[in-house]
Amino acid sequence: MTSKNIIAIIPARSGSKRIPGKNVKLIAGKPLIAWSIEFAQGSNLFNKIVVSTDGEEIINVANQYENVEIHNRDESISKDDTPTIDSILPFLRECNPEDIVVLLQPTSPVRNKKDIEEGLKLLSLSDKFESVVSVSKVETSPFHTFLLGKDNYLSPVCDMKDVMKRSQDHPKFFQLNGSFYIISVGSLLSNMSFLNDRTGQVVLGKDLSIDIDEIEDFDRAEKVLMSRDN
């Protein structure tokens, strides 16, 4: 590559202990990964769409779409505990450092184009943000969470004086929801992380923050996808 591109990369491992074959499991009539591929194609935001995988079934799904590049991932970087950044490093090293990577997790099938556009716009303010990620509001404040301590006594995660404050007196908390991560290739290779002290955020609503981890998440996401199609 000789010029800056905006690249959608969809990392999809074949193995899944909780939900076997998760990335090709049918949801609202399509394999799960198809929703991310079709979003990337339909958005017209990307110069290149890449599926990084070690799975033959995933490759077969991706091959049904035009202009989708397959990056075959080695088994050694396709394990349960392999960090996402490690799984896409071989591809990133082939890119121009100025290229922009938009990582789309296939387990987050519900997206809006305007959110990615907002993220790309924030990143273009290069003097302020080095990366942009999608987040959602934390429904339960960390001030109201506890650990089970010695003899099963409740042990507050935060100071007890903060626990006893009214909810409206607590700051707002946000969590990564996995929908998208945006960063330049150069920054990603330099920091080896999508997160740093100059990370901006796009806040998504509840229906756009579904990250499929359990079978119950499949059911919820399917309802949202079918309602959007209708």
C-alpha positions as CSV (number, residue, x, y, z in Angstrom):
1,M,0.0,0.0,0.0
2,T,1.4,3.4,-0.9
3,S,-1.4,5.7,0.4
4,K,-3.6,5.9,3.5
5,N,-6.5,3.4,3.4
6,I,-9.4,2.8,5.8
7,I,-9.4,-1.0,6.5
8,A,-12.1,-3.0,8.1
9,I,-10.6,-6.1,9.8
10,I,-12.9,-8.8,11.1
11,P,-11.1,-11.2,13.4
12,A,-13.0,-14.6,13.6
13,R,-11.5,-17.6,15.4
14,S,-13.0,-21.0,14.6
15,G,-12.9,-22.3,18.1
16,S,-15.4,-21.3,20.8
17,K,-15.9,-23.2,24.1
18,R,-19.1,-21.6,25.2
19,I,-20.9,-21.6,21.9
20,P,-19.3,-24.0,19.4
21,G,-19.0,-22.6,15.9
22,K,-20.2,-19.3,17.2
23,N,-19.0,-17.2,14.3
24,V,-20.9,-19.2,11.7
25,K,-23.9,-20.0,13.8
26,L,-27.1,-18.7,12.2
27,I,-28.7,-15.6,13.6
28,A,-31.7,-14.0,12.0
29,G,-31.1,-16.2,9.0
30,K,-27.4,-15.5,8.4
31,P,-24.1,-16.8,9.8
32,L,-23.1,-14.4,12.6
33,I,-20.0,-13.2,10.8
34,A,-22.0,-12.3,7.7
35,W,-23.6,-9.4,9.6
36,S,-20.2,-7.7,10.1
37,I,-19.2,-8.4,6.5
38,E,-22.4,-7.0,5.1
39,F,-22.2,-4.0,7.4
40,A,-18.7,-3.2,6.2
41,Q,-19.7,-3.6,2.5
42,G,-22.9,-1.6,2.8
43,S,-21.3,1.3,4.7
44,N,-19.0,2.3,1.8
45,L,-16.5,3.5,4.4
46,F,-13.7,1.1,3.7
47,N,-11.0,0.7,1.0
48,K,-10.5,-2.8,2.0
49,I,-12.4,-5.5,4.1
50,V,-10.3,-8.3,5.6
51,V,-11.5,-11.4,7.5
52,S,-8.7,-12.8,9.6
53,T,-9.4,-16.4,10.5
54,D,-8.1,-20.0,11.0
55,G,-11.5,-21.6,10.2
56,E,-12.5,-23.2,6.9
57,E,-16.2,-22.6,7.6
58,I,-15.6,-19.0,8.2
59,I,-13.6,-18.7,5.0
60,N,-16.4,-20.4,3.1
61,V,-18.8,-17.7,4.4
62,A,-16.5,-14.9,3.6
63,N,-15.8,-16.2,0.1
64,Q,-19.5,-15.7,-0.7
65,Y,-18.9,-11.9,-0.7
66,E,-17.1,-9.9,-3.3
67,N,-14.0,-7.8,-2.5
68,V,-13.4,-9.5,0.9
69,E,-9.8,-10.4,1.5
70,I,-9.0,-13.5,3.6
71,H,-6.1,-13.4,5.9
72,N,-5.3,-17.0,6.9
73,R,-4.3,-17.0,10.6
74,D,-1.8,-19.5,11.9
75,E,-3.0,-22.0,14.5
76,S,-0.4,-20.6,17.0
77,I,-2.2,-17.3,17.1
78,S,-5.7,-18.7,17.1
79,K,-6.0,-20.0,20.7
80,D,-8.5,-19.2,23.4
81,D,-6.0,-16.9,25.2
82,T,-4.5,-15.2,22.1
83,P,-5.0,-11.4,22.3
84,T,-6.8,-9.9,19.3
85,I,-3.8,-7.7,18.5
86,D,-1.5,-10.8,18.3
87,S,-3.9,-12.5,15.9
88,I,-3.8,-9.6,13.4
89,L,-0.2,-8.7,13.7
90,P,1.0,-10.5,10.6
91,F,-1.6,-8.6,8.5
92,L,-0.8,-5.3,10.1
93,R,2.9,-5.6,9.3
94,E,2.0,-5.6,5.6
95,C,0.1,-2.3,5.8
96,N,1.1,1.3,5.5
97,P,1.7,2.8,9.0
98,E,-0.7,5.6,8.1
99,D,-3.5,3.3,7.2
100,I,-6.5,3.4,9.5
101,V,-7.7,0.1,11.0
102,V,-11.3,-0.3,12.1
103,L,-11.7,-3.6,14.0
104,L,-15.2,-5.0,13.8
105,Q,-15.8,-7.9,16.2
106,P,-18.2,-10.4,14.6
107,T,-19.7,-11.0,18.0
108,S,-21.2,-7.5,17.8
109,P,-23.6,-7.8,14.9
110,V,-25.7,-4.7,15.5
111,R,-24.1,-1.5,14.2
112,N,-25.0,1.9,12.8
113,K,-22.9,3.6,10.1
114,K,-23.1,7.0,11.7
115,D,-21.3,5.7,14.8
116,I,-18.3,4.6,12.8
117,E,-18.3,7.9,10.9
118,E,-18.3,9.7,14.2
119,G,-15.3,7.6,15.4
120,L,-13.4,8.3,12.2
121,K,-14.1,12.0,12.5
122,L,-12.8,12.0,16.1
123,L,-9.6,10.2,15.0
124,S,-9.1,12.8,12.2
125,L,-8.5,15.3,15.0
126,S,-5.0,13.9,15.2
127,D,-3.7,16.4,17.7
128,K,-6.2,15.1,20.3
129,F,-7.1,11.4,19.8
130,E,-4.8,8.5,18.9
131,S,-7.5,5.9,18.9
132,V,-11.3,5.8,19.2
133,V,-13.4,2.9,20.7
134,S,-17.1,2.2,21.2
135,V,-18.4,2.2,24.7
136,S,-21.7,1.9,26.6
137,K,-22.8,3.1,30.0
138,V,-22.3,0.7,32.9
139,E,-25.7,-0.2,34.3
140,T,-24.4,-1.1,37.7
141,S,-22.0,1.4,39.3
142,P,-18.7,-0.1,40.5
143,F,-19.5,1.7,43.8
144,H,-22.4,-0.7,44.2
145,T,-20.4,-3.9,43.6
146,F,-18.9,-6.3,46.1
147,L,-16.4,-9.1,46.4
148,L,-17.0,-12.1,48.6
149,G,-14.4,-11.8,51.3
150,K,-13.2,-14.0,54.1
151,D,-16.0,-16.2,55.5
152,N,-18.2,-15.0,52.7
153,Y,-18.6,-11.5,54.2
154,L,-19.4,-8.8,51.5
155,S,-16.3,-6.7,50.7
156,P,-17.0,-3.5,48.8
157,V,-14.9,-2.9,45.7
158,C,-14.8,0.8,46.6
159,D,-14.6,2.7,49.8
160,M,-17.7,2.2,52.0
161,K,-18.3,5.9,52.2
162,D,-18.7,6.0,48.4
163,V,-20.9,2.9,48.5
164,M,-23.4,4.7,50.7
165,K,-23.7,7.7,48.4
166,R,-26.8,8.2,46.3
167,S,-26.5,6.9,42.8
168,Q,-27.0,10.4,41.3
169,D,-23.9,11.5,43.2
170,H,-21.6,8.9,41.6
171,P,-19.7,9.7,38.4
172,K,-20.8,8.0,35.1
173,F,-19.0,4.9,34.2
174,F,-18.5,3.4,30.8
175,Q,-17.3,0.0,29.5
176,L,-15.9,-1.3,26.2
177,N,-18.7,-3.0,24.2
178,G,-16.6,-4.5,21.4
179,S,-18.5,-3.0,18.5
180,F,-15.5,-1.2,17.0
181,Y,-12.0,0.0,17.6
182,I,-10.3,2.6,15.4
183,I,-6.6,3.4,15.2
184,S,-3.8,3.9,12.7
185,V,-1.6,0.9,11.9
186,G,1.5,2.8,13.1
187,S,0.0,3.6,16.5
188,L,-1.3,0.1,17.0
189,L,2.1,-1.5,16.2
190,S,3.8,1.1,18.4
191,N,1.6,0.7,21.4
192,M,0.4,-2.9,20.9
193,S,-3.0,-1.9,22.1
194,F,-6.1,-0.1,20.9
195,L,-6.2,1.8,24.2
196,N,-3.9,4.5,25.4
197,D,-4.0,7.8,27.3
198,R,-5.4,9.6,24.1
199,T,-8.3,7.2,23.4
200,G,-11.6,8.9,22.5
201,Q,-15.0,7.2,22.6
202,V,-18.3,6.9,20.9
203,V,-21.1,6.1,23.3
204,L,-23.6,3.5,22.0
205,G,-27.1,2.7,23.2
206,K,-28.1,-0.7,24.7
207,D,-29.2,-2.3,21.5
208,L,-26.0,-1.4,19.7
209,S,-23.9,-2.7,22.6
210,I,-24.7,-6.4,22.3
211,D,-21.5,-8.5,22.5
212,I,-22.5,-12.2,22.0
213,D,-20.8,-14.3,24.7
214,E,-23.6,-16.5,25.9
215,I,-26.6,-18.1,24.1
216,E,-28.9,-15.6,25.8
217,D,-27.0,-12.8,23.9
218,F,-27.8,-14.6,20.6
219,D,-31.5,-14.5,21.4
220,R,-31.4,-10.8,22.3
221,A,-29.3,-9.8,19.2
222,E,-31.6,-11.8,16.9
223,K,-34.6,-9.9,18.1
224,V,-32.9,-6.6,17.5
225,L,-31.6,-7.6,14.0
226,M,-35.0,-8.9,12.9
227,S,-36.8,-5.8,14.1
228,R,-34.3,-3.6,12.2
229,D,-34.8,-5.7,9.0
230,N,-38.6,-5.2,9.3
